[in-house]
Amino acid sequence: MAGWSVSLGRIAGTEVRVHFTFLLLVLWFGLVAGMQGGAAAAVDAIVFILAVFGCVLLHEYGHILTAKSFGIVTRDITLLPIGGIASVERMPEKPAQELLVALAGPTVNGLIAAILIVLFGADLGAELTVAPMDDLKLDFATRLALANAMLGVFNLIPAFPMDGGRVLRALLSLRLDRARATRIAARIGHGIALGLGFLGLFGNPILVFIALFIFLAASQEVYATELGEAARGAGVLDATITAFSTLDMRSTVSQGVDKLLSSTQRNFPVIDGAGRLQGILTRDGIIRALTDRGPDTPVVDVMERPVATVDRRAPLSEAVAKLQGGQPLVGVVDDDDGRLVGLVTLENLAEYMMVVQASGRRHQQDGMPTTAVR
């Protein structure tokens, strides 16, 4: 994501990035409006779309600042044509906290609409056309107030990844465990996605895209929640790979190629003479290095760093949070001397989760309490 976006700086501790496709969207709106109404219409369209995404940014900061009040950090937010995507270190697990964080965004949109009505005379009761936000007969404040009202309502649809899906899960979690609440909310989201997709078949391809997005997001939310539940109470060593190949600081890319072709491993830790983790040579890094630099390139020139690590005594949930943050793997180190003792990957976590779930089903069939596999 970062390679296709540009940073606008940090606001309240969170980096704000703009994806290049967002810039294309702005240009597209300006071009279409200019062809239909001239230069003045083009300027109006560009200013309006920038104002709308300014409101989207404020919506996201409603979530960010509310989460921050509960000690949850948001590393960055990227503006896309579909809205904002925030990289949150974790989601609040207490239902009341998740409810407040989820409602904060739509509340911001409601407040913006109210301010535009009270202070700038926006009139949401005006006669609206089929495409009201594109109708220049409506004043700017009215169009922007309408956009915020629509953003607020749209985000309250009870389906992941919209805020309404998290509101629904939070309400269900008041009576059910989080995993079951997530599954129920996801099934409702799947139903909504299928309905939107069906409507989209009658001439609105955007609805089909939204339906696919909602369906996949709901499935991903279930997986992430079940993974978190499987990791609950477990130590990182319960899901650690201890048999793996490494490269040393003097290795070349050609040696990485040999290890890549002779095993199923795809990411290779680079360690120093004391066994401390210094970087990761990924499969993609190997291919890029072969193309751009050649097989004799030192791995230290193309390895990724820094690499996330956890102490071998840490809870598994700590490694899960780092992996869900985008790390290709997490190194498990001995805190006494910093030596690398194992790896945790998403693939291995998935296998661990399957074992825990299978074990839980077996215990339930035998009438025994469910415990994690240790």
C-alpha positions in Angstrom: 0.0 0.0 0.0 2.8 2.5 1.0 4.5 2.1 -2.4 1.4 3.4 -4.2 0.7 6.3 -1.8 2.3 9.5 -0.6 2.5 10.7 2.9 0.8 14.0 3.9 2.5 14.0 7.3 1.3 13.0 10.8 -1.8 14.3 12.6 -2.3 13.4 16.3 0.3 10.7 16.0 -1.2 9.0 12.9 0.4 9.2 9.5 -2.0 10.3 6.7 -1.4 8.9 3.3 -3.1 9.4 -0.1 -3.3 6.5 -2.6 -2.5 7.5 -6.2 -5.9 6.2 -7.3 -7.5 8.9 -5.1 -5.7 11.5 -7.1 -6.9 9.9 -10.3 -10.5 10.1 -9.0 -10.1 13.8 -8.3 -8.8 14.4 -11.9 -11.6 12.3 -13.3 -14.3 14.3 -11.5 -12.7 17.5 -12.7 -12.4 16.3 -16.3 -16.0 15.1 -16.5 -17.4 18.3 -14.9 -15.3 20.4 -17.2 -16.5 18.7 -20.3 -20.1 19.3 -19.2 -19.9 22.7 -17.7 -16.6 24.4 -18.4 -13.7 25.5 -16.2 -15.9 26.8 -13.4 -17.7 23.4 -13.1 -14.4 21.6 -13.1 -13.1 23.7 -10.2 -16.3 23.2 -8.3 -16.2 19.5 -8.8 -12.6 19.2 -7.6 -13.2 21.4 -4.6 -16.3 19.4 -3.7 -14.6 16.0 -3.9 -11.7 17.2 -1.8 -14.2 18.6 0.7 -16.0 15.2 0.8 -12.7 13.3 1.4 -11.8 15.9 4.1 -15.0 14.8 5.8 -14.0 11.2 5.3 -10.7 12.0 7.0 -12.6 13.6 9.9 -14.8 10.5 10.1 -11.7 8.3 10.4 -10.3 10.6 13.1 -13.5 10.1 15.0 -12.6 6.4 15.2 -8.9 7.1 15.8 -9.2 9.6 18.6 -11.9 7.5 20.4 -9.7 4.4 20.1 -6.8 6.4 21.4 -8.8 7.2 24.5 -8.8 3.4 25.2 -5.1 3.1 24.6 -5.4 1.8 21.0 -2.9 3.3 18.5 -3.6 3.8 14.8 -0.3 3.7 12.9 -1.5 5.2 9.6 -4.6 5.9 7.5 -4.7 5.8 3.7 -7.3 7.7 1.6 -8.7 5.6 -1.3 -11.5 6.2 -3.7 -13.7 3.9 -1.6 -12.9 5.9 1.6 -10.3 5.7 4.3 -8.4 2.5 5.5 -6.8 2.8 8.9 -4.1 0.5 10.3 -5.1 -0.1 13.9 -2.8 -2.1 16.1 -5.8 -4.0 17.5 -9.6 -3.7 17.8 -11.2 -3.1 21.3 -12.5 -6.3 22.7 -14.8 -4.8 25.3 -18.3 -4.5 23.6 -18.9 -1.0 25.1 -15.5 0.3 23.8 -16.1 -1.2 20.3 -19.5 0.3 20.2 -18.2 3.8 21.0 -15.3 3.5 18.5 -17.7 2.3 15.7 -20.3 5.0 16.3 -17.7 7.8 16.5 -17.2 8.0 12.7 -20.9 8.3 11.7 -21.4 10.7 14.6 -18.7 13.0 13.1 -20.6 13.0 9.8 -23.8 13.9 11.6 -22.1 16.8 13.4 -20.6 18.1 10.1 -24.1 18.0 8.5 -25.6 19.8 11.5 -22.9 22.5 11.4 -23.5 23.1 7.7 -27.2 23.4 8.3 -27.0 25.7 11.3 -24.1 27.9 10.3 -24.1 27.8 6.5 -27.8 27.4 5.7 -27.6 24.0 4.1 -31.1 22.8 3.2 -31.5 19.0 3.1 -35.2 19.5 2.5 -34.5 21.0 -0.9 -35.8 19.4 -4.1 -33.2 16.7 -5.0 -32.4 15.3 -8.4 -31.4 11.7 -9.1 -27.7 12.7 -8.6 -28.1 15.6 -6.1 -24.5 16.0 -5.2 -23.7 16.6 -8.9 -26.5 19.2 -9.2 -24.9 22.7 -9.3 -28.3 24.2 -8.7 -27.9 23.1 -5.1 -25.5 25.3 -3.1 -22.1 23.9 -2.0 -23.1 23.6 1.7 -26.3 21.7 0.9 -24.4 19.2 -1.3 -21.7 18.7 1.3 -24.3 18.3 4.1 -26.1 15.7 2.0 -22.8 13.9 1.3 -22.2 13.7 5.1 -25.7 12.4 5.7 -25.2 9.7 3.1 -21.8 8.8 4.5 -23.2 8.4 8.0 -26.1 6.3 6.9 -24.1 4.1 4.5 -21.5 3.4 7.2 -24.3 2.2 9.6 -25.2 -0.7 7.2 -24.9 -3.7 9.6 -22.1 -5.4 7.6 -18.3 -5.6 7.9 -16.2 -3.5 7.2 -18.7 -0.7 7.7 -19.2 0.7 11.1 -22.6 -0.8 11.3 -21.1 -4.3 11.3 -19.0 -3.4 14.3 -21.9 -1.8 16.0 -23.9 -5.0 15.5 -21.1 -7.2 16.8 -20.7 -5.0 19.8 -24.4 -5.3 20.6 -24.4 -9.1 20.1 -21.2 -9.3 22.3 -23.2 -8.0 25.2 -25.0 -11.3 25.4 -22.7 -13.7 23.4 -19.0 -14.5 23.2 -17.1 -12.4 20.7 -16.4 -15.3 18.2 -20.1 -16.2 18.0 -21.1 -12.6 17.8 -18.7 -12.1 14.9 -20.0 -15.1 13.0 -23.6 -13.9 13.3 -22.7 -10.4 12.2 -20.7 -11.8 9.3 -23.6 -14.0 8.2 -25.9 -10.9 8.2 -23.2 -9.1 6.2 -23.0 -12.0 3.7 -26.8 -11.7 3.3 -26.6 -8.0 2.6 -23.8 -8.5 0.2 -25.8 -11.1 -1.8 -28.7 -8.7 -1.9 -26.6 -5.8 -3.2 -24.9 -8.1 -5.7 -28.3 -9.2 -7.0 -29.5 -5.6 -7.4 -26.2 -4.8 -9.1 -26.9 -7.3 -11.8 -29.7 -5.1 -13.1 -27.4 -2.4 -14.4 -25.3 -1.1 -11.5 -21.8 -2.6 -11.5 -20.7 -0.5 -8.6 -23.2 -2.4 -6.3 -21.5 -5.7 -7.5 -18.1 -4.3 -6.5 -19.5 -3.1 -3.1 -21.1 -6.5 -2.5 -17.9 -8.4 -3.2 -16.0 -6.1 -0.9 -18.5 -6.6 1.9 -18.5 -10.4 1.4 -14.8 -10.7 1.5 -14.4 -8.3 4.5 -17.0 -10.2 6.5 -15.1 -13.5 5.9 -11.8 -11.9 6.8 -13.3 -10.5 10.1 -14.4 -14.0 11.1 -11.0 -15.4 10.4 -9.2 -12.6 12.3 -11.5 -13.0 15.3 -11.2 -16.8 15.4 -7.5 -16.5 15.1 -7.5 -14.1 18.1 -9.7 -16.5 20.1 -7.4 -19.5 19.3 -4.4 -17.4 20.5 -6.1 -16.4 23.7 -4.2 -17.8 26.7 -1.5 -19.5 24.5 2.2 -18.7 24.6 4.1 -17.8 21.5 6.1 -21.0 21.6 2.8 -23.0 21.1 2.8 -21.9 17.4 6.5 -21.3 16.8 8.4 -22.9 13.9 11.7 -24.1 15.3 13.0 -26.0 12.2 14.0 -23.3 9.6 16.8 -22.2 7.4 18.8 -19.0 7.9 21.3 -16.9 6.0 24.2 -15.1 7.6 25.4 -11.6 7.0 27.9 -12.7 4.4 25.5 -14.7 2.3 24.6 -13.8 -1.3 21.3 -13.9 -3.1 22.4 -17.0 -4.9 22.6 -18.8 -1.6 19.1 -17.6 -0.8 18.0 -19.1 -4.2 19.5 -22.5 -3.2 17.5 -22.5 0.0 14.3 -21.3 -1.7 14.5 -24.1 -4.3 15.4 -26.9 -1.9 12.6 -26.3 0.7 9.1 -25.0 1.1 10.3 -22.0 3.1 9.7 -18.6 1.5 11.2 -16.1 3.9 14.7 -16.5 5.3 16.0 -14.8 8.5 19.4 -13.1 8.2 21.4 -13.5 11.4 24.7 -12.2 12.7 27.5 -14.3 14.3 25.7 -14.3 17.6 22.5 -15.7 16.1 20.6 -12.3 16.4 18.0 -11.5 13.8 19.2 -8.6 11.5 16.7 -8.8 8.6 14.5 -11.0 6.4 15.2 -12.0 2.8 11.8 -12.7 1.2 11.0 -14.7 -1.9 9.9 -11.4 -3.6 13.2 -9.8 -2.5 15.1 -12.7 -4.1 13.3 -12.3 -7.4 13.8 -8.6 -7.5 17.5 -8.9 -6.6 18.1 -11.4 -9.3 16.4 -9.1 -11.9 17.9 -5.9 -10.8 21.3 -6.7 -9.3 22.3 -10.3 -10.0 22.9 -13.5 -7.9 26.1 -12.3 -6.3 24.4 -9.4 -4.5 24.9 -9.5 -0.7 21.7 -10.3 1.2 22.4 -7.3 3.5 21.8 -5.0 0.6 18.3 -6.4 -0.3 17.0 -7.8 3.0 14.0 -6.2 4.7 14.5 -4.6 8.1 13.6 -3.9 10.8 11.9 -7.2 11.6 9.2 -7.6 14.2 10.2 -9.8 17.1 8.7 -11.1 20.3 10.2 -12.7 23.4 9.9 -16.4 23.6 7.9 -15.9 26.9 5.4 -13.6 25.2 1.7 -14.4 24.7 0.8 -15.7 21.2 -1.6 -12.7 20.9 1.4 -10.4 20.7 2.8 -12.2 17.6 -0.7 -12.3 16.0 -1.0 -8.5 16.4 2.3 -7.9 14.7 1.5 -10.3 11.8 -1.9 -8.7 11.2 -0.1 -5.4 11.0 1.5 -6.5 7.8 4.8 -8.2 8.9 5.8 -11.2 6.7 6.8 -13.1 9.8 7.7 -12.5 13.4 11.0 -13.6 15.0 10.9 -15.3 18.3 13.9 -14.4 20.3 15.5 -15.3 23.6 15.4 -12.1 25.6 18.4 -13.1 27.6 20.8 -12.8 24.7 18.6 -11.8 21.7 19.3 -15.0 19.8 16.7 -16.1 17.3 15.0 -19.3 18.4 11.9 -19.5 16.1 9.5 -18.0 13.6 5.8 -17.3 13.6 4.0 -16.9 10.2 0.4 -16.5 9.2 0.5 -19.9 7.5 1.7 -21.6 10.7 -0.9 -19.6 12.8 -3.6 -20.9 10.4 -2.5 -24.5 11.0 -2.3 -23.9 14.8 -5.9 -22.5 14.7 -7.2 -25.6 12.8 -5.6 -27.8 15.5 -7.1 -25.8 18.3 -10.5 -25.8 16.7 -10.4 -29.6 15.9 -9.3 -30.3 19.5 -12.1 -28.1 20.8 -14.7 -30.0 18.7 -13.3 -33.4 20.0 -13.4 -32.3 23.6 -17.0 -31.1 23.1 -18.0 -34.4 21.6 -16.4 -36.3 24.5 -18.1 -34.0 27.0 -14.8 -32.5 28.2 -14.0 -28.9 28.7 -12.2 -27.2 25.8 -8.5 -26.4 26.3 -5.9 -25.1 23.9 -3.3 -27.5 22.5 -0.1 -26.8 24.3 
